Amino acid sequence: MYGRPVSIRDIPVKTLSGEESSLGRSDLAGKTLLVVNVASKCGLTPQYTALEALHERLAPRGFAVVGFPCNQFGGQEPGSSEEIAEFCSATYGVTFPMFEKVEVNGAGRHPVYDELTTVADADGEAGDIQWNFEKFLVRADGSVAARFRPRTVPDAPEVLAAIEENLGA
Protein backbone atom coordinates (compact mmCIF):
# COMPACT_ATOMS: atom_id res chain seq x y z
CA MET A 1 0.00 0.00 0.00
CA TYR A 2 2.85 2.31 -0.94
CA GLY A 3 1.88 5.98 -1.07
CA ARG A 4 -1.53 5.38 0.47
CA PRO A 5 -2.55 7.01 3.77
CA VAL A 6 -2.48 4.71 6.78
CA SER A 7 -5.95 5.77 7.92
CA ILE A 8 -8.94 7.78 6.75
CA ARG A 9 -7.81 10.21 9.43
CA ASP A 10 -4.59 10.89 7.51
CA ILE A 11 -6.25 11.89 4.22
CA PRO A 12 -5.73 15.61 3.57
CA VAL A 13 -8.87 17.75 3.68
CA LYS A 14 -9.45 21.48 3.86
CA THR A 15 -11.57 23.22 6.43
CA LEU A 16 -14.49 25.35 5.32
CA SER A 17 -12.17 28.35 5.72
CA GLY A 18 -9.62 26.78 3.34
CA GLU A 19 -7.00 25.62 5.84
CA GLU A 20 -5.14 22.33 5.31
CA SER A 21 -6.39 19.74 7.77
CA SER A 22 -7.38 16.09 8.31
CA LEU A 23 -9.84 14.03 10.33
CA GLY A 24 -6.87 13.25 12.58
CA ARG A 25 -6.10 16.88 13.42
CA SER A 26 -5.35 17.60 17.06
CA ASP A 27 -8.88 18.53 18.16
CA LEU A 28 -10.29 15.36 16.53
CA ALA A 29 -7.49 12.93 17.40
CA GLY A 30 -8.66 10.00 19.50
CA LYS A 31 -12.33 10.86 19.05
CA THR A 32 -15.17 8.83 17.63
CA LEU A 33 -16.52 10.77 14.64
CA LEU A 34 -19.84 10.94 12.85
CA VAL A 35 -18.94 12.00 9.29
CA VAL A 36 -21.89 13.47 7.39
CA ASN A 37 -22.31 14.90 3.88
CA VAL A 38 -24.50 17.94 4.45
CA ALA A 39 -26.51 20.45 2.41
CA SER A 40 -28.24 23.72 3.26
CA LYS A 41 -31.27 23.47 0.98
CA CYS A 42 -32.38 19.86 1.46
CA GLY A 43 -35.54 18.45 3.00
CA LEU A 44 -33.22 16.67 5.44
CA THR A 45 -31.37 19.89 6.43
CA PRO A 46 -33.22 20.03 9.78
CA GLN A 47 -31.01 17.08 10.80
CA TYR A 48 -28.44 19.79 11.61
CA THR A 49 -30.37 20.33 14.87
CA ALA A 50 -29.90 16.74 16.05
CA LEU A 51 -26.32 16.61 14.75
CA GLU A 52 -25.39 19.71 16.75
CA ALA A 53 -27.17 18.37 19.87
CA LEU A 54 -25.24 15.08 19.60
CA HIS A 55 -21.99 16.94 19.10
CA GLU A 56 -22.54 19.16 22.15
CA ARG A 57 -23.80 16.37 24.41
CA LEU A 58 -21.13 13.80 23.60
CA ALA A 59 -18.07 15.99 22.95
CA PRO A 60 -16.91 15.66 26.58
CA ARG A 61 -16.84 11.87 26.08
CA GLY A 62 -14.59 11.95 23.00
CA PHE A 63 -17.11 12.38 20.18
CA ALA A 64 -17.42 14.85 17.32
CA VAL A 65 -19.68 15.37 14.33
CA VAL A 66 -17.88 16.54 11.18
CA GLY A 67 -19.64 17.85 8.09
CA PHE A 68 -18.70 17.77 4.43
CA PRO A 69 -20.97 20.02 2.34
CA CYS A 70 -21.88 18.49 -1.01
CA ASN A 71 -23.77 19.91 -4.00
CA GLN A 72 -24.20 16.64 -5.92
CA PHE A 73 -27.81 15.96 -4.93
CA GLY A 74 -30.30 18.30 -6.55
CA GLY A 75 -27.91 21.26 -6.32
CA GLN A 76 -28.88 21.62 -2.67
CA GLU A 77 -25.57 23.11 -1.48
CA PRO A 78 -24.92 25.88 -4.03
CA GLY A 79 -23.35 28.38 -1.65
CA SER A 80 -19.77 29.47 -1.17
CA SER A 81 -17.83 28.37 1.90
CA GLU A 82 -18.68 31.69 3.57
CA GLU A 83 -22.38 31.30 2.80
CA ILE A 84 -22.41 27.73 4.09
CA ALA A 85 -20.65 28.76 7.32
CA GLU A 86 -23.05 31.66 7.86
CA PHE A 87 -26.13 29.51 7.18
CA CYS A 88 -25.02 26.72 9.52
CA SER A 89 -24.11 29.10 12.31
CA ALA A 90 -27.08 31.47 12.04
CA THR A 91 -29.79 28.91 11.28
CA TYR A 92 -28.71 25.87 13.30
CA GLY A 93 -26.01 27.12 15.69
CA VAL A 94 -23.54 24.61 14.25
CA THR A 95 -20.29 24.47 16.18
CA PHE A 96 -18.99 21.12 14.91
CA PRO A 97 -16.12 21.12 12.38
CA MET A 98 -17.08 21.68 8.76
CA PHE A 99 -14.82 20.90 5.85
CA GLU A 100 -14.70 22.16 2.29
CA LYS A 101 -17.45 21.30 -0.17
CA VAL A 102 -16.62 17.94 -1.78
CA GLU A 103 -17.98 15.43 -4.23
CA VAL A 104 -18.99 12.17 -2.57
CA ASN A 105 -19.75 10.15 -5.72
CA GLY A 106 -18.37 9.81 -9.23
CA ALA A 107 -15.00 10.47 -10.81
CA GLY A 108 -14.36 13.52 -8.59
CA ARG A 109 -15.17 11.71 -5.35
CA HIS A 110 -13.03 12.98 -2.48
CA PRO A 111 -10.53 10.39 -1.14
CA VAL A 112 -12.29 10.39 2.27
CA TYR A 113 -15.43 9.21 0.52
CA ASP A 114 -13.45 6.72 -1.58
CA GLU A 115 -12.79 4.99 1.73
CA LEU A 116 -16.19 5.54 3.34
CA THR A 117 -18.21 4.22 0.41
CA THR A 118 -16.50 0.82 0.65
CA VAL A 119 -18.37 0.27 3.93
CA ALA A 120 -21.75 -1.48 3.89
CA ASP A 121 -24.84 -0.26 5.69
CA ALA A 122 -27.01 -2.44 7.96
CA ASP A 123 -28.54 -4.08 4.88
CA GLY A 124 -25.12 -5.05 3.55
CA GLU A 125 -25.07 -2.42 0.80
CA ALA A 126 -21.87 -0.49 0.13
CA GLY A 127 -21.24 1.90 -2.74
CA ASP A 128 -22.36 5.37 -3.67
CA ILE A 129 -23.84 7.85 -1.25
CA GLN A 130 -27.62 7.91 -1.76
CA TRP A 131 -28.37 11.52 -0.83
CA ASN A 132 -27.45 14.33 1.57
CA PHE A 133 -27.00 13.47 5.25
CA GLU A 134 -25.58 9.98 4.89
CA LYS A 135 -23.67 9.21 8.10
CA PHE A 136 -20.55 7.18 8.88
CA LEU A 137 -19.38 6.38 12.39
CA VAL A 138 -15.57 6.38 12.45
CA ARG A 139 -13.68 4.91 15.39
CA ALA A 140 -10.71 6.64 16.99
CA ASP A 141 -8.38 4.30 15.05
CA GLY A 142 -9.87 5.43 11.72
CA SER A 143 -11.85 2.26 11.02
CA VAL A 144 -15.51 2.68 10.11
CA ALA A 145 -17.92 1.18 12.64
CA ALA A 146 -21.24 1.83 10.92
CA ARG A 147 -23.01 3.46 7.99
CA PHE A 148 -26.44 5.07 8.22
CA ARG A 149 -28.45 6.16 5.21
CA PRO A 150 -29.81 9.71 4.85
CA ARG A 151 -33.29 9.17 6.28
CA THR A 152 -31.90 7.64 9.48
CA VAL A 153 -31.96 10.59 11.85
CA PRO A 154 -28.84 11.33 13.91
CA ASP A 155 -30.60 10.54 17.19
CA ALA A 156 -32.20 7.28 16.00
CA PRO A 157 -31.79 4.45 18.53
CA GLU A 158 -29.48 2.48 16.23
CA VAL A 159 -27.21 5.50 15.70
CA LEU A 160 -27.06 6.28 19.43
CA ALA A 161 -26.35 2.62 20.25
CA ALA A 162 -23.50 2.49 17.72
CA ILE A 163 -22.01 5.72 19.06
CA GLU A 164 -22.20 4.49 22.67
CA GLU A 165 -20.60 1.17 21.69
CA ASN A 166 -17.70 2.97 20.03
CA LEU A 167 -17.01 5.85 22.40
CA GLY A 168 -13.51 5.44 23.68
CA ALA A 169 -13.02 2.39 21.45
C-alpha positions as CSV (number, residue, x, y, z in Angstrom):
1,M,0.0,0.0,0.0
2,Y,2.8,2.3,-0.9
3,G,1.9,6.0,-1.1
4,R,-1.5,5.4,0.5
5,P,-2.6,7.0,3.8
6,V,-2.5,4.7,6.8
7,S,-5.9,5.8,7.9
8,I,-8.9,7.8,6.7
9,R,-7.8,10.2,9.4
10,D,-4.6,10.9,7.5
11,I,-6.2,11.9,4.2
12,P,-5.7,15.6,3.6
13,V,-8.9,17.8,3.7
14,K,-9.5,21.5,3.9
15,T,-11.6,23.2,6.4
16,L,-14.5,25.4,5.3
17,S,-12.2,28.3,5.7
18,G,-9.6,26.8,3.3
19,E,-7.0,25.6,5.8
20,E,-5.1,22.3,5.3
21,S,-6.4,19.7,7.8
22,S,-7.4,16.1,8.3
23,L,-9.8,14.0,10.3
24,G,-6.9,13.2,12.6
25,R,-6.1,16.9,13.4
26,S,-5.3,17.6,17.1
27,D,-8.9,18.5,18.2
28,L,-10.3,15.4,16.5
29,A,-7.5,12.9,17.4
30,G,-8.7,10.0,19.5
31,K,-12.3,10.9,19.0
32,T,-15.2,8.8,17.6
33,L,-16.5,10.8,14.6
34,L,-19.8,10.9,12.8
35,V,-18.9,12.0,9.3
36,V,-21.9,13.5,7.4
37,N,-22.3,14.9,3.9
38,V,-24.5,17.9,4.4
39,A,-26.5,20.4,2.4
40,S,-28.2,23.7,3.3
41,K,-31.3,23.5,1.0
42,C,-32.4,19.9,1.5
43,G,-35.5,18.5,3.0
44,L,-33.2,16.7,5.4
45,T,-31.4,19.9,6.4
46,P,-33.2,20.0,9.8
47,Q,-31.0,17.1,10.8
48,Y,-28.4,19.8,11.6
49,T,-30.4,20.3,14.9
50,A,-29.9,16.7,16.0
51,L,-26.3,16.6,14.8
52,E,-25.4,19.7,16.8
53,A,-27.2,18.4,19.9
54,L,-25.2,15.1,19.6
55,H,-22.0,16.9,19.1
56,E,-22.5,19.2,22.1
57,R,-23.8,16.4,24.4
58,L,-21.1,13.8,23.6
59,A,-18.1,16.0,22.9
60,P,-16.9,15.7,26.6
61,R,-16.8,11.9,26.1
62,G,-14.6,12.0,23.0
63,F,-17.1,12.4,20.2
64,A,-17.4,14.9,17.3
65,V,-19.7,15.4,14.3
66,V,-17.9,16.5,11.2
67,G,-19.6,17.9,8.1
68,F,-18.7,17.8,4.4
69,P,-21.0,20.0,2.3
70,C,-21.9,18.5,-1.0
71,N,-23.8,19.9,-4.0
72,Q,-24.2,16.6,-5.9
73,F,-27.8,16.0,-4.9
74,G,-30.3,18.3,-6.6
75,G,-27.9,21.3,-6.3
76,Q,-28.9,21.6,-2.7
77,E,-25.6,23.1,-1.5
78,P,-24.9,25.9,-4.0
79,G,-23.3,28.4,-1.6
80,S,-19.8,29.5,-1.2
81,S,-17.8,28.4,1.9
82,E,-18.7,31.7,3.6
83,E,-22.4,31.3,2.8
84,I,-22.4,27.7,4.1
85,A,-20.7,28.8,7.3
86,E,-23.0,31.7,7.9
87,F,-26.1,29.5,7.2
88,C,-25.0,26.7,9.5
89,S,-24.1,29.1,12.3
90,A,-27.1,31.5,12.0
91,T,-29.8,28.9,11.3
92,Y,-28.7,25.9,13.3
93,G,-26.0,27.1,15.7
94,V,-23.5,24.6,14.3
95,T,-20.3,24.5,16.2
96,F,-19.0,21.1,14.9
97,P,-16.1,21.1,12.4
98,M,-17.1,21.7,8.8
99,F,-14.8,20.9,5.8
100,E,-14.7,22.2,2.3
101,K,-17.4,21.3,-0.2
102,V,-16.6,17.9,-1.8
103,E,-18.0,15.4,-4.2
104,V,-19.0,12.2,-2.6
105,N,-19.8,10.1,-5.7
106,G,-18.4,9.8,-9.2
107,A,-15.0,10.5,-10.8
108,G,-14.4,13.5,-8.6
109,R,-15.2,11.7,-5.3
110,H,-13.0,13.0,-2.5
111,P,-10.5,10.4,-1.1
112,V,-12.3,10.4,2.3
113,Y,-15.4,9.2,0.5
114,D,-13.4,6.7,-1.6
115,E,-12.8,5.0,1.7
116,L,-16.2,5.5,3.3
117,T,-18.2,4.2,0.4
118,T,-16.5,0.8,0.7
119,V,-18.4,0.3,3.9
120,A,-21.7,-1.5,3.9
121,D,-24.8,-0.3,5.7
122,A,-27.0,-2.4,8.0
123,D,-28.5,-4.1,4.9
124,G,-25.1,-5.1,3.6
125,E,-25.1,-2.4,0.8
126,A,-21.9,-0.5,0.1
127,G,-21.2,1.9,-2.7
128,D,-22.4,5.4,-3.7
129,I,-23.8,7.9,-1.3
130,Q,-27.6,7.9,-1.8
131,W,-28.4,11.5,-0.8
132,N,-27.4,14.3,1.6
133,F,-27.0,13.5,5.3
134,E,-25.6,10.0,4.9
135,K,-23.7,9.2,8.1
136,F,-20.5,7.2,8.9
137,L,-19.4,6.4,12.4
138,V,-15.6,6.4,12.4
139,R,-13.7,4.9,15.4
140,A,-10.7,6.6,17.0
141,D,-8.4,4.3,15.1
142,G,-9.9,5.4,11.7
143,S,-11.8,2.3,11.0
144,V,-15.5,2.7,10.1
145,A,-17.9,1.2,12.6
146,A,-21.2,1.8,10.9
147,R,-23.0,3.5,8.0
148,F,-26.4,5.1,8.2
149,R,-28.5,6.2,5.2
150,P,-29.8,9.7,4.9
151,R,-33.3,9.2,6.3
152,T,-31.9,7.6,9.5
153,V,-32.0,10.6,11.8
154,P,-28.8,11.3,13.9
155,D,-30.6,10.5,17.2
156,A,-32.2,7.3,16.0
157,P,-31.8,4.4,18.5
158,E,-29.5,2.5,16.2
159,V,-27.2,5.5,15.7
160,L,-27.1,6.3,19.4
161,A,-26.3,2.6,20.3
162,A,-23.5,2.5,17.7
163,I,-22.0,5.7,19.1
164,E,-22.2,4.5,22.7
165,E,-20.6,1.2,21.7
166,N,-17.7,3.0,20.0
167,L,-17.0,5.8,22.4
168,G,-13.5,5.4,23.7
169,A,-13.0,2.4,21.5
